[in-house]
Amino acid sequence: MTKGNDRRVVITGLGAVSGLGVGAQAQFQRSTACSSGITKFTKSTAIPVDLPCASLIKEELAFNLDATSLGMFDRTAHLSWLVSNEALQQSGLSDLNEQELDRSGIFWGTGFGGSNTLDNAYQDIYLNGKQRARPFTIIGVMTNGSAGLLSMQTGFKGPSMTYSTACASSSHAIGEAFRSIKYGFCDRAIAGGAETLFNAGPIKAWEALRTLATPDVKNIAASCKPFSKDRSGFVLGEGAAALVLESFDSAAKRGATILGEIIGYGATTDAIHITRPDSLGQAKAMLACMAEAGVNPDQIAYINAHGTATGVGDVAETNSIKTAFGLDAANKTLISSTKAIHGHTLGAAGALELVITTQAVANNIAPGTAFLEIPDPECDLNYLPLTSVDVDIPIAMSNSFAFGGSNASILISKVR
């Protein structure tokens, strides 16, 4: 389509849950306070695991679902509905007619899908001696289970898409929702992602990969240290986050409060290595994002970095920002990683961090990078060590880079 046919895409609702607490506002408040949700891992698992720390949801959650949905769907889907319902309530979307429902989509991301259901099935058969799995195991396991539950809860009958690109899953989901609305394939969408995999099988798999952080002996809450010289890896987290996206015309017509506007999305693939990040591929995603938005690097005040606290990953992202922005703009841009406090929520990470970034733009506060006490000379950009900054943020970027070489960058602006 020609540029003249493009539609503006705005955000009218946010929802989130993580180890930082319940609700989108809780994520932002804890992020700006640099207050960690990482704790000692004490959850019981079917077999012993070696996971010293994690960022788990600590509250008892009310999902407001019927007994069938609670029993049939995985916890990942339950979290998906929890945050989507919060976002919908804030957006004020209700009482859509049949034509409007046909123009309403769901774009959801998850890396592991229904891992709890799958792990429980293995326990039943191999540990507990049962002859067969529960009848609805397939429903709980399937990756698009969350999108299916969301569609039934909302009645949205437009495109229902599930994206599974590891740690970029929910960023891709949001980006593709943005494009679907921008180019007129739907008028509104729920977009985001969820991940919860604190059961034996996935934990043992992550242990074997040897990318997880060594716990901080003095303060276990400080175990994830993005961009720090003494970083040792990332801390696993569970969580979910959702955004309600609409065309500007749809939001304006019903008098909705607009929280921000998505103005650009870039997606690239490294095509080099399945786990090792490529800074050039990451830079190309940022450049594509800026090109779509028609903005220059010096217009971007803040970047919520992928920043996982791995030795290779943080250096690669530093170099990719320098490549995409140029040294002068890169050195002036405020950057932070909120994974230091909510952990790495994998397929939900992009959505959770975009929820935080949207609030950063709206409130003119750039969250700091917690526990960055010993800067790495190779990570020499302004990563806002320890402290958040009050600053005008007209435009911000959120980055997600994943195993498989999948890269995604999204730009958020104040409403123009």
DRENDO-1510 file (C-alpha; in Angstrom, 1 decimal, always signed):
<recs>
REC; n; res; u; v; w
REC; 1; MET; +0.0; +0.0; +0.0 .
REC; 2; THR; +1.1; +3.6; -0.5 .
REC; 3; LYS; +2.0; +5.8; +2.4 .
REC; 4; GLY; -1.2; +7.7; +2.0 .
REC; 5; ASN; -3.2; +4.6; +3.0 .
REC; 6; ASP; -1.4; +4.1; +6.3 .
REC; 7; ARG; -3.5; +4.5; +9.4 .
REC; 8; ARG; -2.2; +5.6; +12.8 .
REC; 9; VAL; -2.1; +3.0; +15.5 .
REC; 10; VAL; -2.6; +4.0; +19.2 .
REC; 11; ILE; -2.6; +2.2; +22.6 .
REC; 12; THR; -5.7; +2.5; +24.7 .
REC; 13; GLY; -5.1; -0.2; +27.3 .
REC; 14; LEU; -2.3; -1.9; +29.2 .
REC; 15; GLY; -2.2; -5.0; +31.4 .
REC; 16; ALA; +0.6; -6.9; +33.0 .
REC; 17; VAL; +1.7; -9.3; +35.7 .
REC; 18; SER; +5.2; -10.5; +36.7 .
REC; 19; GLY; +7.4; -11.0; +39.8 .
REC; 20; LEU; +7.0; -7.2; +40.3 .
REC; 21; GLY; +3.3; -7.6; +41.1 .
REC; 22; VAL; -0.1; -7.5; +39.5 .
REC; 23; GLY; -1.1; -4.7; +37.1 .
REC; 24; ALA; +0.6; -2.5; +34.5 .
REC; 25; GLN; +1.1; +0.3; +37.0 .
REC; 26; ALA; +2.9; -2.0; +39.5 .
REC; 27; GLN; +5.4; -2.9; +36.8 .
REC; 28; PHE; +6.2; +0.8; +36.1 .
REC; 29; GLN; +6.4; +1.8; +39.7 .
REC; 30; ARG; +8.8; -1.0; +40.6 .
REC; 31; SER; +10.9; -0.3; +37.5 .
REC; 32; THR; +11.3; +3.4; +38.3 .
REC; 33; ALA; +12.2; +2.5; +41.9 .
REC; 34; CYS; +14.7; -0.1; +40.6 .
REC; 35; SER; +13.0; -2.5; +43.1 .
REC; 36; SER; +13.7; -6.2; +42.3 .
REC; 37; GLY; +11.1; -9.0; +42.2 .
REC; 38; ILE; +13.9; -11.7; +42.1 .
REC; 39; THR; +13.9; -14.0; +45.1 .
REC; 40; LYS; +15.1; -17.4; +46.1 .
REC; 41; PHE; +13.4; -20.2; +44.2 .
REC; 42; THR; +11.5; -22.4; +46.6 .
REC; 43; LYS; +8.8; -23.9; +44.4 .
REC; 44; SER; +8.4; -27.7; +44.6 .
REC; 45; THR; +9.1; -29.5; +41.4 .
REC; 46; ALA; +8.6; -33.2; +40.3 .
REC; 47; ILE; +12.4; -33.9; +40.4 .
REC; 48; PRO; +15.2; -31.9; +42.0 .
REC; 49; VAL; +16.4; -28.8; +40.1 .
REC; 50; ASP; +19.3; -26.5; +40.6 .
REC; 51; LEU; +17.7; -23.1; +40.3 .
REC; 52; PRO; +18.8; -20.8; +43.1 .
REC; 53; CYS; +16.8; -17.7; +42.1 .
REC; 54; ALA; +13.9; -16.6; +39.9 .
REC; 55; SER; +11.2; -14.0; +39.5 .
REC; 56; LEU; +7.9; -15.6; +40.2 .
REC; 57; ILE; +4.4; -14.2; +40.5 .
REC; 58; LYS; +3.8; -14.2; +44.3 .
REC; 59; GLU; +0.2; -13.2; +44.5 .
REC; 60; GLU; -2.8; -15.5; +44.4 .
REC; 61; LEU; -4.5; -14.5; +41.2 .
REC; 62; ALA; -8.2; -14.3; +40.4 .
REC; 63; PHE; -8.6; -15.2; +36.7 .
REC; 64; ASN; -12.4; -14.8; +36.5 .
REC; 65; LEU; -12.8; -17.9; +34.4 .
REC; 66; ASP; -15.3; -20.7; +34.6 .
REC; 67; ALA; -14.2; -24.1; +35.9 .
REC; 68; THR; -14.0; -25.6; +32.4 .
REC; 69; SER; -11.5; -22.9; +31.2 .
REC; 70; LEU; -9.5; -23.2; +34.4 .
REC; 71; GLY; -9.2; -27.0; +34.0 .
REC; 72; MET; -8.7; -27.1; +30.2 .
REC; 73; PHE; -6.2; -24.4; +29.6 .
REC; 74; ASP; -2.6; -24.0; +30.8 .
REC; 75; ARG; -1.5; -21.3; +33.3 .
REC; 76; THR; +0.0; -19.5; +30.4 .
REC; 77; ALA; -3.4; -19.0; +28.9 .
REC; 78; HIS; -4.9; -18.0; +32.3 .
REC; 79; LEU; -2.2; -15.3; +32.7 .
REC; 80; SER; -2.9; -14.2; +29.1 .
REC; 81; TRP; -6.6; -13.6; +30.0 .
REC; 82; LEU; -5.7; -11.9; +33.3 .
REC; 83; VAL; -3.6; -9.2; +31.6 .
REC; 84; SER; -5.8; -8.9; +28.5 .
REC; 85; ASN; -8.9; -8.3; +30.7 .
REC; 86; GLU; -7.0; -5.6; +32.6 .
REC; 87; ALA; -6.0; -3.9; +29.3 .
REC; 88; LEU; -9.6; -4.2; +27.9 .
REC; 89; GLN; -11.0; -2.7; +31.1 .
REC; 90; GLN; -8.6; +0.3; +30.9 .
REC; 91; SER; -9.4; +0.8; +27.2 .
REC; 92; GLY; -13.1; +0.9; +27.8 .
REC; 93; LEU; -13.8; -1.4; +24.8 .
REC; 94; SER; -17.2; -3.1; +25.3 .
REC; 95; ASP; -20.4; -3.8; +23.6 .
REC; 96; LEU; -18.9; -4.2; +20.1 .
REC; 97; ASN; -21.4; -5.1; +17.4 .
REC; 98; GLU; -20.9; -8.1; +15.1 .
REC; 99; GLN; -19.2; -6.1; +12.4 .
REC; 100; GLU; -16.8; -4.6; +14.9 .
REC; 101; LEU; -16.0; -8.0; +16.4 .
REC; 102; ASP; -15.2; -9.2; +12.9 .
REC; 103; ARG; -12.7; -6.4; +12.7 .
REC; 104; SER; -11.0; -7.2; +16.0 .
REC; 105; GLY; -7.9; -9.4; +16.2 .
REC; 106; ILE; -5.7; -11.2; +18.6 .
REC; 107; PHE; -1.9; -11.3; +18.2 .
REC; 108; TRP; -0.2; -13.3; +20.9 .
REC; 109; GLY; +3.3; -14.5; +21.6 .
REC; 110; THR; +4.8; -17.3; +23.7 .
REC; 111; GLY; +8.0; -19.2; +23.6 .
REC; 112; PHE; +7.1; -22.5; +25.3 .
REC; 113; GLY; +3.3; -22.4; +25.2 .
REC; 114; GLY; +1.6; -24.8; +27.7 .
REC; 115; SER; +4.8; -26.1; +29.3 .
REC; 116; ASN; +3.0; -26.7; +32.6 .
REC; 117; THR; +0.5; -29.0; +31.0 .
REC; 118; LEU; +3.1; -30.9; +29.1 .
REC; 119; ASP; +5.3; -31.4; +32.2 .
REC; 120; ASN; +2.3; -32.6; +34.2 .
REC; 121; ALA; +1.5; -35.1; +31.5 .
REC; 122; TYR; +5.0; -36.5; +31.6 .
REC; 123; GLN; +4.8; -36.7; +35.4 .
REC; 124; ASP; +1.5; -38.6; +35.2 .
REC; 125; ILE; +2.9; -41.2; +32.8 .
REC; 126; TYR; +6.5; -41.6; +33.8 .
REC; 127; LEU; +6.6; -40.7; +37.5 .
REC; 128; ASN; +3.1; -41.6; +38.7 .
REC; 129; GLY; +2.5; -44.7; +36.5 .
REC; 130; LYS; -0.8; -43.5; +34.9 .
REC; 131; GLN; -1.8; -45.1; +31.7 .
REC; 132; ARG; -2.8; -42.0; +29.8 .
REC; 133; ALA; -2.7; -38.2; +30.0 .
REC; 134; ARG; -5.6; -36.1; +30.9 .
REC; 135; PRO; -8.2; -35.8; +28.1 .
REC; 136; PHE; -7.5; -32.1; +27.4 .
REC; 137; THR; -3.7; -32.2; +27.5 .
REC; 138; ILE; -3.5; -31.2; +23.9 .
REC; 139; ILE; -5.6; -28.2; +24.5 .
REC; 140; GLY; -3.4; -27.1; +27.4 .
REC; 141; VAL; -0.2; -27.7; +25.5 .
REC; 142; MET; -0.9; -26.2; +22.1 .
REC; 143; THR; +0.9; -22.9; +21.6 .
REC; 144; ASN; -2.2; -21.1; +20.3 .
REC; 145; GLY; -4.2; -22.1; +23.4 .
REC; 146; SER; -3.9; -18.6; +24.8 .
REC; 147; ALA; -5.2; -16.9; +21.6 .
REC; 148; GLY; -8.0; -19.4; +21.6 .
REC; 149; LEU; -9.0; -18.6; +25.1 .
REC; 150; LEU; -8.8; -14.8; +24.4 .
REC; 151; SER; -11.0; -15.1; +21.4 .
REC; 152; MET; -13.7; -17.0; +23.3 .
REC; 153; GLN; -13.6; -14.6; +26.2 .
REC; 154; THR; -13.8; -11.5; +24.0 .
REC; 155; GLY; -15.7; -12.7; +21.0 .
REC; 156; PHE; -13.1; -11.2; +18.7 .
REC; 157; LYS; -13.5; -12.8; +15.3 .
REC; 158; GLY; -10.8; -11.1; +13.2 .
REC; 159; PRO; -7.3; -12.6; +12.7 .
REC; 160; SER; -6.1; -14.8; +15.6 .
REC; 161; MET; -2.3; -15.2; +15.3 .
REC; 162; THR; +0.2; -16.8; +17.6 .
REC; 163; TYR; +4.0; -16.0; +17.3 .
REC; 164; SER; +6.7; -18.2; +18.8 .
REC; 165; THR; +10.1; -16.7; +18.2 .
REC; 166; ALA; +11.7; -17.3; +21.6 .
REC; 167; CYS; +12.4; -14.1; +23.4 .
REC; 168; ALA; +11.0; -11.9; +20.6 .
REC; 169; SER; +7.6; -13.6; +20.5 .
REC; 170; SER; +5.5; -11.0; +22.0 .
REC; 171; SER; +7.3; -8.1; +20.3 .
REC; 172; HIS; +6.6; -9.8; +17.0 .
REC; 173; ALA; +3.0; -10.2; +18.0 .
REC; 174; ILE; +2.6; -6.5; +18.8 .
REC; 175; GLY; +4.5; -5.5; +15.7 .
REC; 176; GLU; +2.3; -7.6; +13.5 .
REC; 177; ALA; -0.8; -6.3; +15.2 .
REC; 178; PHE; +0.4; -2.8; +14.5 .
REC; 179; ARG; +0.8; -3.6; +10.9 .
REC; 180; SER; -2.5; -5.3; +10.6 .
REC; 181; ILE; -4.3; -2.2; +11.9 .
REC; 182; LYS; -2.0; +0.2; +10.0 .
REC; 183; TYR; -2.8; -1.4; +6.7 .
REC; 184; GLY; -6.5; -1.9; +7.4 .
REC; 185; PHE; -6.9; -5.6; +8.0 .
REC; 186; CYS; -8.5; -5.0; +11.4 .
REC; 187; ASP; -9.4; -2.0; +13.5 .
REC; 188; ARG; -8.4; -3.1; +16.9 .
REC; 189; ALA; -6.5; -5.9; +18.6 .
REC; 190; ILE; -5.3; -7.4; +21.8 .
REC; 191; ALA; -1.5; -8.0; +21.5 .
REC; 192; GLY; +1.1; -9.3; +23.9 .
REC; 193; GLY; +2.4; -12.5; +25.3 .
REC; 194; ALA; +2.7; -14.8; +28.3 .
REC; 195; GLU; +5.2; -17.3; +29.7 .
REC; 196; THR; +5.3; -19.5; +32.7 .
REC; 197; LEU; +7.6; -22.5; +32.8 .
REC; 198; PHE; +8.7; -23.1; +36.4 .
REC; 199; ASN; +8.4; -26.8; +36.2 .
REC; 200; ALA; +11.0; -29.5; +36.2 .
REC; 201; GLY; +11.5; -30.2; +32.5 .
REC; 202; PRO; +12.1; -26.6; +31.3 .
REC; 203; ILE; +14.2; -25.7; +34.3 .
REC; 204; LYS; +16.5; -28.7; +33.7 .
REC; 205; ALA; +16.8; -27.6; +30.1 .
REC; 206; TRP; +17.8; -24.1; +31.0 .
REC; 207; GLU; +20.3; -25.5; +33.5 .
REC; 208; ALA; +22.0; -27.5; +30.8 .
REC; 209; LEU; +22.3; -24.4; +28.5 .
REC; 210; ARG; +24.4; -22.7; +31.2 .
REC; 211; THR; +23.1; -19.1; +30.6 .
REC; 212; LEU; +21.5; -18.6; +34.0 .
REC; 213; ALA; +22.9; -16.2; +36.5 .
REC; 214; THR; +24.9; -17.2; +39.5 .
REC; 215; PRO; +23.0; -15.9; +42.6 .
REC; 216; ASP; +24.4; -12.9; +44.3 .
REC; 217; VAL; +25.6; -14.1; +47.7 .
REC; 218; LYS; +25.1; -10.8; +49.4 .
REC; 219; ASN; +21.7; -10.0; +48.0 .
REC; 220; ILE; +19.8; -12.6; +45.9 .
REC; 221; ALA; +17.5; -9.9; +44.6 .
REC; 222; ALA; +20.6; -8.4; +42.8 .
REC; 223; SER; +21.5; -11.6; +40.9 .
REC; 224; CYS; +20.7; -10.1; +37.4 .
REC; 225; LYS; +23.1; -7.4; +36.5 .
REC; 226; PRO; +22.7; -6.2; +32.9 .
REC; 227; PHE; +25.7; -4.4; +31.3 .
REC; 228; SER; +27.7; -4.8; +34.5 .
REC; 229; LYS; +31.3; -6.1; +34.5 .
REC; 230; ASP; +30.3; -8.8; +37.1 .
REC; 231; ARG; +27.1; -10.0; +35.3 .
REC; 232; SER; +26.8; -13.8; +35.1 .
REC; 233; GLY; +23.6; -14.5; +33.1 .
REC; 234; PHE; +19.9; -13.9; +33.2 .
REC; 235; VAL; +17.3; -14.9; +35.8 .
REC; 236; LEU; +14.2; -16.7; +34.7 .
REC; 237; GLY; +10.9; -14.9; +35.2 .
REC; 238; GLU; +7.3; -15.6; +34.6 .
REC; 239; GLY; +4.8; -13.1; +33.5 .
REC; 240; ALA; +2.4; -11.8; +30.9 .
REC; 241; ALA; +1.5; -8.4; +29.3 .
REC; 242; ALA; -1.1; -7.1; +26.9 .
REC; 243; LEU; -1.8; -3.9; +25.0 .
REC; 244; VAL; -5.0; -2.9; +23.3 .
REC; 245; LEU; -4.2; -1.4; +20.0 .
REC; 246; GLU; -6.6; +0.6; +17.8 .
REC; 247; SER; -6.7; +2.7; +14.8 .
REC; 248; PHE; -6.6; +6.4; +15.8 .
REC; 249; ASP; -10.0; +6.9; +14.2 .
REC; 250; SER; -11.5; +4.0; +16.2 .
REC; 251; ALA; -10.2; +5.4; +19.5 .
REC; 252; ALA; -11.1; +8.9; +18.7 .
REC; 253; LYS; -14.6; +8.0; +17.7 .
REC; 254; ARG; -15.4; +6.4; +21.0 .
REC; 255; GLY; -13.5; +9.0; +23.0 .
REC; 256; ALA; -11.0; +6.6; +24.4 .
REC; 257; THR; -8.0; +7.8; +26.4 .
REC; 258; ILE; -4.9; +7.3; +24.2 .
REC; 259; LEU; -1.8; +6.2; +26.2 .
REC; 260; GLY; +0.7; +6.3; +23.4 .
REC; 261; GLU; +1.2; +5.7; +19.7 .
REC; 262; ILE; +3.2; +2.9; +17.9 .
REC; 263; ILE; +5.0; +4.6; +15.0 .
REC; 264; GLY; +7.5; +2.0; +13.8 .
REC; 265; TYR; +8.4; -1.7; +13.9 .
REC; 266; GLY; +11.4; -3.5; +12.5 .
REC; 267; ALA; +11.9; -7.3; +12.3 .
REC; 268; THR; +15.1; -9.0; +11.0 .
REC; 269; THR; +16.9; -12.3; +11.2 .
REC; 270; ASP; +20.6; -12.8; +11.8 .
REC; 271; ALA; +20.9; -16.0; +9.7 .
REC; 272; ILE; +24.3; -16.7; +11.3 .
REC; 273; HIS; +24.0; -18.7; +14.6 .
REC; 274; ILE; +21.1; -20.3; +16.5 .
REC; 275; THR; +22.2; -18.8; +19.9 .
REC; 276; ARG; +25.0; -16.2; +19.3 .
REC; 277; PRO; +23.6; -12.7; +18.7 .
REC; 278; ASP; +24.7; -10.7; +15.7 .
REC; 279; SER; +25.0; -7.0; +16.3 .
REC; 280; LEU; +24.5; -6.2; +12.6 .
REC; 281; GLY; +21.2; -8.1; +12.5 .
REC; 282; GLN; +20.0; -6.2; +15.6 .
REC; 283; ALA; +21.1; -2.9; +14.2 .
REC; 284; LYS; +19.1; -3.6; +11.0 .
REC; 285; ALA; +15.9; -4.1; +13.0 .
REC; 286; MET; +16.4; -0.8; +14.7 .
REC; 287; LEU; +17.1; +0.9; +11.4 .
REC; 288; ALA; +14.1; -0.6; +9.8 .
REC; 289; CYS; +12.0; +0.5; +12.8 .
REC; 290; MET; +13.2; +4.1; +12.5 .
REC; 291; ALA; +12.8; +4.1; +8.7 .
REC; 292; GLU; +9.1; +3.1; +9.0 .
REC; 293; ALA; +8.5; +5.8; +11.6 .
REC; 294; GLY; +10.4; +8.4; +9.6 .
REC; 295; VAL; +12.5; +9.4; +12.6 .
REC; 296; ASN; +16.2; +10.0; +13.2 .
REC; 297; PRO; +18.2; +8.5; +16.1 .
REC; 298; ASP; +18.6; +11.9; +17.8 .
REC; 299; GLN; +14.8; +12.0; +18.2 .
REC; 300; ILE; +14.7; +8.9; +20.4 .
REC; 301; ALA; +15.2; +9.8; +24.0 .
REC; 302; TYR; +15.1; +6.3; +25.6 .
REC; 303; ILE; +15.7; +2.7; +24.7 .
REC; 304; ASN; +14.4; -0.2; +26.8 .
REC; 305; ALA; +17.2; -2.6; +25.9 .
REC; 306; HIS; +16.9; -6.4; +25.6 .
REC; 307; GLY; +19.7; -6.5; +28.1 .
REC; 308; THR; +19.7; -10.0; +29.4 .
REC; 309; ALA; +22.9; -9.8; +31.4 .
REC; 310; THR; +24.8; -12.4; +29.4 .
REC; 311; GLY; +28.4; -11.7; +28.6 .
REC; 312; VAL; +28.0; -11.9; +24.8 .
REC; 313; GLY; +24.5; -10.5; +24.5 .
REC; 314; ASP; +25.0; -7.2; +26.3 .
REC; 315; VAL; +28.2; -6.4; +24.3 .
REC; 316; ALA; +26.4; -7.3; +21.1 .
REC; 317; GLU; +23.5; -5.0; +21.9 .
REC; 318; THR; +25.8; -2.1; +22.8 .
REC; 319; ASN; +27.5; -2.5; +19.5 .
REC; 320; SER; +24.2; -2.7; +17.6 .
REC; 321; ILE; +23.0; +0.5; +19.2 .
REC; 322; LYS; +26.2; +2.3; +18.2 .
REC; 323; THR; +25.8; +0.9; +14.6 .
REC; 324; ALA; +22.2; +1.9; +14.2 .
REC; 325; PHE; +22.3; +5.3; +16.0 .
REC; 326; GLY; +25.8; +6.4; +15.2 .
REC; 327; LEU; +28.2; +7.2; +18.1 .
REC; 328; ASP; +27.1; +10.7; +18.8 .
REC; 329; ALA; +23.4; +9.8; +19.1 .
REC; 330; ALA; +24.1; +6.5; +20.9 .
REC; 331; ASN; +26.1; +8.3; +23.6 .
REC; 332; LYS; +23.3; +10.8; +24.1 .
REC; 333; THR; +20.4; +8.3; +24.4 .
REC; 334; LEU; +19.2; +7.0; +27.7 .
REC; 335; ILE; +19.2; +3.2; +27.9 .
REC; 336; SER; +18.2; +0.7; +30.5 .
REC; 337; SER; +17.3; -2.9; +31.0 .
REC; 338; THR; +14.4; -3.6; +33.4 .
REC; 339; LYS; +15.2; -7.4; +33.3 .
REC; 340; ALA; +17.5; -6.6; +36.2 .
REC; 341; ILE; +14.3; -6.6; +38.4 .
REC; 342; HIS; +11.6; -8.6; +36.6 .
REC; 343; GLY; +13.9; -11.3; +35.2 .
REC; 344; HIS; +13.8; -12.6; +31.7 .
REC; 345; THR; +10.2; -13.6; +30.9 .
REC; 346; LEU; +11.2; -15.1; +27.5 .
REC; 347; GLY; +8.2; -15.0; +25.2 .
REC; 348; ALA; +6.4; -12.4; +27.3 .
REC; 349; ALA; +9.5; -10.1; +27.7 .
REC; 350; GLY; +8.9; -7.8; +24.7 .
REC; 351; ALA; +5.3; -7.1; +25.7 .
REC; 352; LEU; +6.1; -6.6; +29.4 .
REC; 353; GLU; +9.0; -4.2; +28.5 .
REC; 354; LEU; +6.8; -2.3; +26.0 .
REC; 355; VAL; +4.1; -1.8; +28.7 .
REC; 356; ILE; +6.8; -0.3; +30.9 .
REC; 357; THR; +8.2; +1.8; +28.0 .
REC; 358; THR; +4.8; +3.1; +27.1 .
REC; 359; GLN; +4.4; +4.4; +30.7 .
REC; 360; ALA; +7.9; +5.8; +30.6 .
REC; 361; VAL; +6.9; +7.9; +27.6 .
REC; 362; ALA; +3.6; +9.0; +29.2 .
REC; 363; ASN; +5.2; +9.9; +32.6 .
REC; 364; ASN; +8.5; +11.3; +31.3 .
REC; 365; ILE; +10.6; +8.9; +33.5 .
REC; 366; ALA; +13.3; +6.7; +32.1 .
REC; 367; PRO; +13.7; +3.6; +34.4 .
REC; 368; GLY; +17.2; +3.0; +35.6 .
REC; 369; THR; +19.2; -0.3; +35.4 .
REC; 370; ALA; +19.3; -1.8; +38.8 .
REC; 371; PHE; +22.5; -3.3; +40.3 .
REC; 372; LEU; +24.7; -1.7; +37.7 .
REC; 373; GLU; +27.5; -0.8; +40.1 .
REC; 374; ILE; +30.5; -2.0; +38.1 .
REC; 375; PRO; +30.2; -0.8; +34.5 .
REC; 376; ASP; +31.6; -3.0; +31.8 .
REC; 377; PRO; +34.1; -1.0; +29.7 .
REC; 378; GLU; +32.7; -2.8; +26.6 .
REC; 379; CYS; +29.2; -1.7; +27.5 .
REC; 380; ASP; +30.0; +2.0; +27.5 .
REC; 381; LEU; +26.7; +3.7; +26.7 .
REC; 382; ASN; +24.5; +5.6; +29.2 .
REC; 383; TYR; +22.7; +2.6; +30.8 .
REC; 384; LEU; +21.3; +4.7; +33.7 .
REC; 385; PRO; +23.1; +2.8; +36.5 .
REC; 386; LEU; +21.0; +2.4; +39.7 .
REC; 387; THR; +18.8; +5.5; +39.2 .
REC; 388; SER; +15.8; +6.5; +37.1 .
REC; 389; VAL; +15.8; +9.9; +35.4 .
REC; 390; ASP; +13.0; +12.5; +35.0 .
REC; 391; VAL; +13.3; +13.5; +31.3 .
REC; 392; ASP; +11.0; +14.4; +28.4 .
REC; 393; ILE; +10.6; +11.3; +26.3 .
REC; 394; PRO; +8.8; +12.1; +23.1 .
REC; 395; ILE; +9.8; +8.8; +21.5 .
REC; 396; ALA; +11.2; +5.6; +22.9 .
REC; 397; MET; +12.3; +2.3; +21.5 .
REC; 398; SER; +12.0; -1.2; +22.9 .
REC; 399; ASN; +14.3; -4.0; +21.7 .
REC; 400; SER; +13.8; -7.8; +21.8 .
REC; 401; PHE; +16.5; -10.2; +20.4 .
REC; 402; ALA; +16.0; -13.9; +20.5 .
REC; 403; PHE; +17.6; -17.3; +20.0 .
REC; 404; GLY; +17.2; -18.3; +16.4 .
REC; 405; GLY; +18.5; -14.9; +15.4 .
REC; 406; SER; +15.1; -13.2; +15.6 .
REC; 407; ASN; +15.2; -9.4; +16.2 .
REC; 408; ALA; +12.4; -7.0; +16.8 .
REC; 409; SER; +12.3; -3.2; +17.6 .
REC; 410; ILE; +9.3; -1.1; +18.3 .
REC; 411; LEU; +9.0; +2.7; +18.6 .
REC; 412; ILE; +6.5; +4.4; +20.9 .
REC; 413; SER; +5.7; +8.1; +20.8 .
REC; 414; LYS; +3.5; +10.5; +22.7 .
REC; 415; VAL; +0.3; +11.1; +20.7 .
REC; 416; ARG; +1.1; +13.5; +17.9 .
</recs>
